[in-house]
Every structure is written in C-alpha cells, then in structure tokens.
C-alpha cells in the first residue's frame, strides 16, 4: 500500500497544531482576562504568580528543553530588577526602553556565565551556577552607587506613555501581557530550528553534533535567552514588591523557601525546586502536539521497478548540491580528486592502541565496508571521522580537504552524515521532527527571525519539510511520519535514523552496523535501501557491519581490522578467503 505524498504544511506551521490545544489556551486566556472581576481581593498574589510563571518559562527553556541545570538563576532576576530600576529612576529612561535594556543586559550576563560554565557538565555546572549567584549577591551588597547596598532602595510604580500602573488591576494586566508575549516568542523558538537543536542537545549531544549543531553556541544561546526571560521577570518583580535590597534573592529559609526583602514586609518566594518542577510540567504543554495518528500500519514491501520509476517522477534529487563528477576528474588538466582517504590514523586510550596506522581510501560511488571482531576499532574509526575523537596521529582527507581537526559540528555541512551502532534518535519527538533535525546543517534562519516566526522562517520551514517528506517517501516511512520515536519498533527506528542521515544531503554516508538487531527480512530490506541510496541518490557509503551476507551483497571493497590494525583490503570474496581474517574473525 502506498501512502499519499504530503504536499501541504500549513497545519504543521500554525501556532497550535491541535484544535483541542488551541481551545484550551483560549479558555485559559479568557479566564485570566475575567479573573480581576471574580477574585479582586487576590490580585496581589495572582500578579506575583504571573511573574513566577515567567520565571518558570525561563527555567523550562534551560532545564526542560536544553537539559541544563542552573541553581543560580535567581541572580538574573536580581540583575534585571536592579538594572531596570537604575535605568528608570537614576537615568530617567522611558519604561519600555529601560525594560528592553535591562533584558539585553541580563541576556549578556547569561552569555558571560554560559561560555565558561559550558566547559563543565553535570554537578560541576550546577555548582558553577550556584557560585555565580553568590558572587552576584556580594556585588549587590557592595555596589552602593547602584543598589544602595544593605539600605536598599524604593521602586516607583511603572509609567508607560504617561499612564501610571498604580492600580493592582492595571499592573495585573501588564504582567499578563508580558507573560503572554513571553509564551508566544518562546513557542515560536521551540517550533523553529533553534528549538529543535535545544531538544537534540538534551536528548543526545553526540547525535546533535553529527547533525551540525554547535553545542557551545546553542547552549550559550539557551543560557542567554533563559536569562533574558528571568531579567524581564525581575523588572516586573521590582515594581511588584516596591523595594529592592541586596539580600532580595539569596536568603534560603530552612523551610525550603527564599525570603525576600528586609525585616519589614518580608515575603516568602518559592525556592528553585518548585520552579524546576513547574518548568518541566510546562514543557509538556508547550511541546508541539503530534497530529492524529494514522490508524493503519502499512505492510512494508519491496518496491517494484515500476513503483521506483513512479517515485522518481516526483522525487527531485536529494543531492542537488552534491552531484558526482566522473571518478578521478576534477577539471581539465587537474590532479586526481581524493574523495575520502584515511592516512596512518591512530588513536590511543591510555596505554591501549584502539587504532594503529589504519589507512584506506574510498572512491566516489562505492560501498566500502569495514569488518572485524568486537574491539577491532571499527566504530572508533567512525568516531574519528565524525570528529567525536581526535586522532593521536594521521590525517583524514575528504574532497581534497584535510578534516583531521575540523570541529564535529562542521562535519555534516561538509557532506558527511552517520548513523550509530546504538540508535541515537530523539525519543520524545516525532519521526518528522527527527528528520527536520537532519536538516539543521542547511539552517539559514536567524535567531531574531525565529523569535517572531517571520514569513522567511515559515518559507524555510516549508522547504525543510518538503526535503524531509521526499526522504520519508523514499524510505516508505509515511505510516510513521507523526508517531513518537518511543512508540516505534526497533526495525523502524533503524530506518528512521537512516532517513535522518539522508536529510543532511550527504556526499558520504557512514552506516554503523545497520543490520544489528534486525530480522532476516529487515536485513534484506536494509540491503535494498543501501543499494538504492548508492544507485539512485549517488551517495557513497562507508559501512561497519558483521552480517557477512549483507556485506557480500552490497560491498564493492572490504577492509578487515583486528586489534586496531589492518589485516587486508579487497573484494568481499577476497577478504573472506584471507587466512588471517578466517582465523581472527570468521573462524573455520
């Protein structure tokens, strides 16, 4: 059964892809608009809840979507509050300009924290953010010219375009408008390439890098954006409590709260743990909801020649940027082109030589396979090519360029994509979202454009979806397009990972044990896909594989390794008959 080729993406790109979700948000907004009439006595606390909602949104982006933990995020709240009060009351700037500058200043401080902190992981990153909060507390205490030190300073009510927001109802609607604006721009980011990159970092940093995601840049971006939201909340928070003191956000109560302010008018603010829990809960509601699942699971048959020809009628080449030139020819009178070459590559892990002077060359249009027993160094070669590992010596040449020291996130844009021995998909995303991550190497939209989801971002998203749809159709993944990866069988996940790699439009495709865990029928189907990828898409394949029937059926050249050293190279039959290969690997 052939599923229809999808050509309309309007529903995918709406703010709310599900009508039920949209209706709930509308009902919630209507409820918040009439709330002042229903519970006027509680507006003081409800306004504070809206401000805390902005804080939760900030932590949701950082912890819920990017997977980074910060225990010092309240310091950004203080930076935003003090900066805003200084700009409005000391410099006399208009309220909106002051809020904008305070937000930008807080975002910049997020960058300053993020850049050094991102060299750390786990508990070390958490401790670093906590240390930052303690440092900021001391700055607040000692910078009398701005913060007035321990004496503190009063904060005036906001005045916007000559309108004073002294009444609680007016301030409530101001907080509501700011929160709704924050939710809108955050939602825009999360349905854009930047949001998908954050999710990829959270789920698998290695897979994210292999798709072209710059980990340092996007983690810093997440820190900065999260800090900006917290600084915006700080500006409102300063007006809400009406007084700023240097101990505003740092005194932890033994009853798991944070006391703010001095002796009089002291308020109890929720600690970081409830905020983090609220952030994670909010993340589930802001994530794009999958569309209605198709009720039928199509039987996956090998396509006939006629079907293949029909597919090619509407399948434009997935490699328009990477058309293969005749082998060995670059230009008239030019030297031969080296497509991919490993020269004397070695890598040591302590005293263990994982690779020892490994050399081989892959020609355009080949399926080149690496075989060997477990621990022979096969996956290590892929990790070196993907730049996950730095080789101890030797060099890698791809299309006449030395890529030995190229950063990992720049490998995919150069035309090298890979799959993994242990599947590295993003399980809490749909098949389509995973494939769109494969398009990250072709990202052309800018951060500010994505914040507002401008028409250019929308048109680029349609282009990415069209490219992903062609891969979905090529690999017969239409029944699974909108299903979560976590709900898919293992064999389908293998094909989805292959599809994600194809979405990068590679020149060289690295397949790490593509048949592992597959049934006999699924392995035969995988062999069919590999042959199609080579013959129809003109993509060169470098493969690591144990299944010798698969190796024999698709491989042009085979390299045998043992203990990180080359045994022999040749055709599949020549390598299988080599006595050392038989002794070390095949047995007999």
N, C-alpha and C positions, 0 to 999 in steps of 0.2 A: 504493500500500500504506500502510495506517495502522498506526502502531506503538502499542502499549498505553500508556495514560496511567498514569504511575507514581504509586502512592499509598503505598508502604511505603519508609521511610527508615531503618529500624533498622540495616541493614548499613552505610549511609553514616556513621553516627554512632558506630560501635564504635571502640575504641582502635586496632585493626588491621583495616583494611578488607579485607585479603587473608589467607587462611589460611596460605599459604606464608610470608608475612612474619611472622605470629604464631608459627609453628612455629620459625622461625629464632631469634626473640627468646627463646623458651622454652628452646631448646637452648643458646643463649649463656648465659642465666641459670643453667641447671643446671651448665654447665661452670665458671662463675665460683664457684658455691657449693662445688663439689668441688675447686677449684684448690688450696686450702691443703693438702689431703692429697696432691696429686700433686707439687707443687713447693714444699715448705715452705721450702727454702733461699732462694727468690727472692721471698718475701712482701714484703720491704722494698722492693724495686723495683716489685713489682706494685701495692702500695698507692699508690706515687707515680704510677704510670700511671693509676690511677683518679682521683686528684686532677687530673692533667693532662687527663683526659677531661672533667672538669667545666669546666676552663678552655677546652677545645676547644668544648664546648657553648655557653659564653658567647660565644666569637668566631663560632660558627656562626650564632647568632641575629643578631648585629650585621652581620657581613660576608656570610654565606651567604644570609640571608633578607631583610635590610633593605638590603643593598648599601652599608653604611657601613664605612669602613676606619679602624681605630684602631691606631696604633703605640705608644700609651702605656697599653694596657690592663693591663699588669702592675702599674701603680700601684694599681689597685683590689685586686689580690691583696695588696699591702702594706698598704693601708688596712684590709682585712678582717682580716688577720693581727694587726696591732698593736691594732686596736680590740678584737678578741676577747681577746687576752692581757691588755689593760688591764682589761677588764670582769671577767674571771675572777680574775686574780691580784692586781690592785690594789683593785678594788671588791668582790671576793668574791661576785659574782653566780653563780647556778647556770649550768651549762654550756649547757643548751638556751636559756635566756634570753639569755645572752651571745652565742651564735651568732646568735640572731634579731636582737638589737640591732646587732651588727656588720654583718649583712647589710642591715638597713634603713639604717644609716649609709652603707654603700658605695653602696646604691641612690640615696640622697640626693646623694652626691657625683657619681654619674653624671648626675643631673639638672643639677647645677651646671655640669658640664662640657658637657653636651649643649646647654643653652639658648644659650650664646654661640657654641659651636662650629658649631651648625646654620645660622648665618648664612653659613658658609663651605661650599665644595664642593671636591671633587677633592683636589688636592695640598695646598691650604691647610688643609682639615680634617685631613688626615693630619699635617701639621706642628704644628697646634694640639694634637692629642692627644699628640704626642711632647713638646711643650713642657710639657704638664701633668705628664707622667711625671717630667721633670727638676725641676719645681717640688716635686712630692711627695717626691722624693729629698732635696732640701735641707731640707724640713720634717722628714723622718725624722732627718736628721743633727743638726739643731739643737734639736729638742724633747726635751731630756734628761728632763723630768719624766715623759714617757710612753714614749719609745722608748729611753731611756738612751744616746742618741747613738751615737758610734762604738764605745763599750764593748759595746753590745748587751745582751740580756737572755735568760736561760734561760726555757724554756717547759715547764711541767709536762704530764704525760700527762693526757688527758681523764678526768673522773669524772662519770658520768651516773647520777643516782638512787642514789648511793653505790657504784656499780660502777666500778672503775678499769679503763681500757683500756690497761694497760701491756703486755700481751702482743701480739705482732705479729698473731696470728690475730684477736684481738678488734678491733684497730684496722683490720685489713683489712675485716672485715665492716661496721664503722662507715662506712668510706669507700665500700664497695659500696652500702650502704643510702642514703647521701646522694646518690650518683650516680644510683641508680635513681629516687629521688624527684625529682631534677632533671630526668631524662629524661621522667618522667611528666607533671610540670606543664608542661614545655616542649612536649611533644606535645599537651597539652590546648590550650595557647595557639595552636599552629600550625594546629589544626583549627577554630579559632574566628574570629570577625570580626577580632580583633586580628591574628592570624597572616596572614589574607588581606590585610589592609591593609599589613602589612610587605612581603609579596611584591609587591603592587601598587606600592609606593614604589620597590622595587628595579628593577622592570621598566619603569615609566613613571610618573614623578611627575605629569605633566600629566593622564594618564588617571585616576590615583588621585585627584587633586583634583576632577576632574569627576564622580567617583562619591561625593564628600562626605568624602574622607579628609583630615583636618587634618594636613598634613605635619609641622609643627613639633611637634605633640603626640605623634604616633606615632613620630617619630624620637627624641624625648626619652624616650619610653616604652621604646623599644628600647635606648637607651643605659643607662637606669636598670636595666632587667631584666638586661641583659648584665653590668652592673657588679655587681649583686646576686649573680649566679652566681659571678662571679670573687671577690667578697668571701667567699662561702661556701667556695670552694676555699682561700682564704687562711687561714681559720680552721683547716682541716684541715692545711694546709701547715705552719703554725706548729708544730703538735703533731708532725708527721712529722719535721721537721729538728731540733726540740728547742732551737733557738736563733735569735733574731732580731737582726740587725744592720742598721744604716741603709743599707748597701750591698747588701742582700739581693737586690734585683731589678734592679740598674741597671748592673752592670759587664759590658759586652759583650766577649766574648772574640773575638780575631781569627779564631778557628776557627769562627765563626758560632754561638756558644753564649752563655749567660749564666751566669757564675759566681755562686754564692750563698754568703753567709756570709763569715767572716773567713779568716785564714790556715789554721787547723786545721779539719779536717772539711769541706773545701770540696767542694761538689757542682756538677756541670755540668747545667744545666737547658736544655732545647731553647729555641731562640730563637722569635721571633714567626712567622717564615716557616713552619716546620713546623706550628705551631699553626693558622695560617690554612689551610694545605693540609688538615690533618686536619678542620678545621671544614667546609670545602667538601665533603670526602668524606662526612662525617657528615650533611650536609644532604640528600644524595641518599637516605640511608636513613631519615631522619625524615620526608621529604615523603610526603604521602598517596599511596599507590599507586593508579593507576587500576584500576577493575574490569575484568572480561573484556570485550574489545571485541566489539561485535556483528559477526558475520561477513558480513552483507549490507549493502550500501548501497542504501537505498530510492531509487527514482526519485521525483523531486520534481515533482509535478503540481499544476496549479492546482486548488484545491478547488472542487467544485460547490456550488451553493446548498444542497443537502441536507446535504452534509458540514459546511458552515459552520453550519447550524442545529443539527446534531448536536453540534458543538463547543461552541456556546453553551449547551447544556443543562448542561454541567458546568464551564463557564468562567465563574466569578464575575467581575464587572467588575474589571479591573486597576487601576481608578481610583476605588475607593470613597471615597477621601479627596478626590477632585477632580472631583466631578460638576459639569457645566457648567450655569450659570444661563442663562436667556434673555439673548441679546446685549443689552448696554447696561443691564441691570436689576440692581441690587444689593439694593434694598429699596424698600418703598413710599415714594415721595416723595424717594428718594435720588438723588444725581447719578449720571450715567453712569459705569460702571466702565471704566477703561482696562486692557485685558488686557496688551498689550505695546506699548511705544512707545519709539522712539529719537528724541531731540530734539537736533539740531545736533551730532551726535557727530563729534569729530575726534581724530586721533592723529598725532603726528609721530615719525619715527625720524631723529634728527639734523635735517638740512635737508629731509628727504623727508616730504611730507604723504601718509600712507597712506590716511587718511580725512579728508574736508574737508566739514564741515557736512552730514553724512548724516542724514536724518530719514525715518522711515516708521512706520506703525502696523499691527499685526497684530490682527485680530479673532478672537474665540473660534471654534474650529471650522474655521478657514481652513487652506489650504495656501498659504503665502506663499513665493515663490521669488525669489532674488537671482541675477541673471546678469551676465555681463560678461567681458571678455578677461582673460587671465592678468595678475596685478599690479593688478587693478582695486580690490582691497581687500575682496573677498568673505569670505575666511577670516579676515581681520583683524577684521571685524565680529563673527564668531563668537567670536574670542578675546577681544574686548572684552566681549561679553555673558557669556562664561564666566568673566570676571574674570582671565584669564591676563594680559591687558594692561590698564593703566589709561589711560582716555582723557585726552587733553590738555584737552578741554573737552566740554561737552554733558552730557546725562543720559540714563539708562535707567530706564524705569518698567515694573514688572511687577506686575500685580494691584494697582494703585494704591500700590505701594511703590517708592521710589527705591532701586535696587540698584546705583547707579553706583560706590559704594565698599564694597559687600559683599564679604567675603573669598571667594576662589574655592571653598573647601570648603563654604561655606554656600549656594551656588547650587543644588546638587542637592536638598537638603532643602526648598528653597522651591518646587521643582517644575519645574526646567529641567534637561534632560539633553541630551547631544550625542553624535554620532559624529565621526570625524575623517577628513580627506582622506587621510592616510596612516594606515592601520589601527593603532590603539593598543591591541591586545589583549595579554594576558599569555601569552606563547607557551609557557611551560613549565608551564602549568596546563591543566586540562580545560575543556571548554565549560561544564560545570556550575559549576566554581569561578569562572570569569569572570563568569557570571551572578549568582552569590552576591555577588561584589564589587559588582555593581549594587545589591544590597540594603543596602549599607553606610549609605546615608542613613537607613535605618529601624532601625539598630542600637540595641538597648535593653539589652543585657547589659553588666555592669560587668567591669572587669579582674580583680578578685579572684574573681568568679564563674567567669570563664573559666579561671582558673588551676586550679580544681578541677573544671571542667566540671559544674557543679551541674545538677540537674534543670531549673531555669528556663532555663539556657543551652541545654539539649537541646531543650526545647519551643520556644524561639525559633528554633533552627536548623531544626526541622521546619517552622515557619511560613515561614521564608525559602525552604526547599526547595520547599514547596508553591507559593509565589508564582513561583519560578523555573520550576517544572515547567509551570505554566499558560502562561508565555511560550514555553517550549520547544515545547509542543503547538500553540500559536497559530501559530508560525513554522515548523512541521514540522521541528524540529531533533532529533527523537527518535533518529535513527540516529547522531548525533554527540555525544550527551549526555556520554559518558565518554571521548571522544577528546581527545588533546592538541591544542591550537591549532596547534602547529608541524607537525602531520601533516595539516592540513586544506587543501583547495584554496582559492584566493583568493576565489571567489564565496561559498563557505560562510562564510568569515571575515567577509565583509561583513554577512551576515545575523546572525552571532553578535554582532557589535558593535552592530547594531540591537537585538538581543534584550537585551543588557546595558543599553542605554539605557532600554528599556522596563521593565526590572526596578526602576528607580528610581521607577516610578509617576509619570511627569512630567505636568505640565499643558502644557508647551511642549517640543517635541522639535526639536532642531537637527540637521539632516542635512547634512553637509559632503560634497558630491559623492557621493551614494550609489551612482551608477551607474558611477563611474570604474573602469576595469579589468574591467568585466563584459561578457559576451557579449550578443548581442541578446536571446536567450531569458532570460538572467538579469536584464537590464534590464526586460523586460516583467514578470517576476516581482516585481522590486523595486517597480514601479509598482503592482502588485496589493497588495503589503504596505502601501504608503503609503496607498492608498485605504482598506484595511481598518482601518488604525490611526486614520484620521480618522473613518470612519463607524461602526465597531464599538466602538472604545475611547474615542472622543470626545476625542482628543488633537489639539491644534493643532500644525501642522508649519511650521517655518521652514527653508527648504532653500536650499542653494547648489548649482547644477547647470549643466553645459554641454550636456547632451543635450537639445536643444530638443523632440524628440518626447516625452520624459519630462515636460519642463516643460509642454508643451501639454496632455498627457493628465491631469495631476493638479492643476495650479495654479489657484487662484482669483484671485490677484493676483501680479504680477511687478514687481520693481524692477530696473532696469538701471543698472549703475555703469560708470564709466571713469575711471581715474586717481584713484580715491577720491571722485569726485563723482557725484551723482545725474544720470542722463540723463532718465529718465522713469519713471513708475509707472502701471500699468493692467492690463488683462487680457493674457493671453499673446498673443493676436492683435494687440491694440493696440500692445504693446511691440515685437513682431517687425516690424510695419509702420512703426515710427517711423524716419525717415530717419537720425537720428544713431546709433541702435542698429545699423542696417544698415551704416553707414559704419564705426563703431568696432569692431563685433563680428561681425555675421553676414555681411558682405560682400555684393556684388551690385551 
